[in-house]
Amino acid sequence: MTDYDTAVARYFEAWNATGPEALAKAVAAAWTEDGGYTDPLADVRGHAQLAAVIAGAHEQFPGFTFRQLGTADGHHGIARFGWELVAPDGSAPVAGFDVITLAEDGRIRSVLGFLDRVPMAA
C-alpha cells in the first residue's frame, strides 16, 4: 500500500524549504535522484534543477508558502492534489493541481503540474 499522504507532505516540505541546505535536503527526501517536475513554466529533472525551480518561486514570491488543498487521492503509485500559494496577508493569488508518480521507495518520480489561478501581469 502506497502512503500518498507522506509523499505529498514531503513535497510541500520541499516547496516550503528556505535556504540552500534545507532545500537540498527536502528535495532529496521528496524526489528520486532523477525525479522530474513539469508545469507550464518549468520542465526540469534532478535534484539541482528541482531546487533551482523552488528557489526561483521563493524569489518571485518572497514570504509566501505553499499549502495543500483538500486531501490527496491516489492509486497505482499515482496521486493528485490541489494546492495554493499563500501570501503573508493570507490571500492566495496562485493555485493549481498536481499529479505525482511515486517510485518504489515512496519518493516522487515525476510531477505534472497545472496552474488554475495565476496573478495578472502588470
C-alpha positions, 0 to 999 in steps of 0.5 A, a space after each residue: 500500500 502506497 502512503 500518498 499522504 507522506 509523499 505529498 507532505 514531503 513535497 510541500 516540505 520541499 516547496 516550503 524549504 528556505 535556504 540552500 541546505 534545507 532545500 537540498 535536503 527536502 528535495 532529496 527526501 521528496 524526489 528520486 535522484 532523477 525525479 522530474 517536475 513539469 508545469 507550464 513554466 518549468 520542465 526540469 529533472 534532478 535534484 539541482 534543477 528541482 531546487 533551482 525551480 523552488 528557489 526561483 518561486 521563493 524569489 518571485 514570491 518572497 514570504 509566501 508558502 505553499 499549502 495543500 488543498 483538500 486531501 490527496 487521492 491516489 492509486 497505482 503509485 499515482 496521486 493528485 492534489 490541489 494546492 495554493 500559494 499563500 501570501 503573508 496577508 493570507 490571500 492566495 493569488 496562485 493555485 493549481 493541481 498536481 499529479 505525482 508518480 511515486 517510485 518504489 521507495 515512496 519518493 516522487 518520480 515525476 510531477 505534472 503540474 497545472 496552474 488554475 489561478 495565476 496573478 495578472 501581469 502588470 
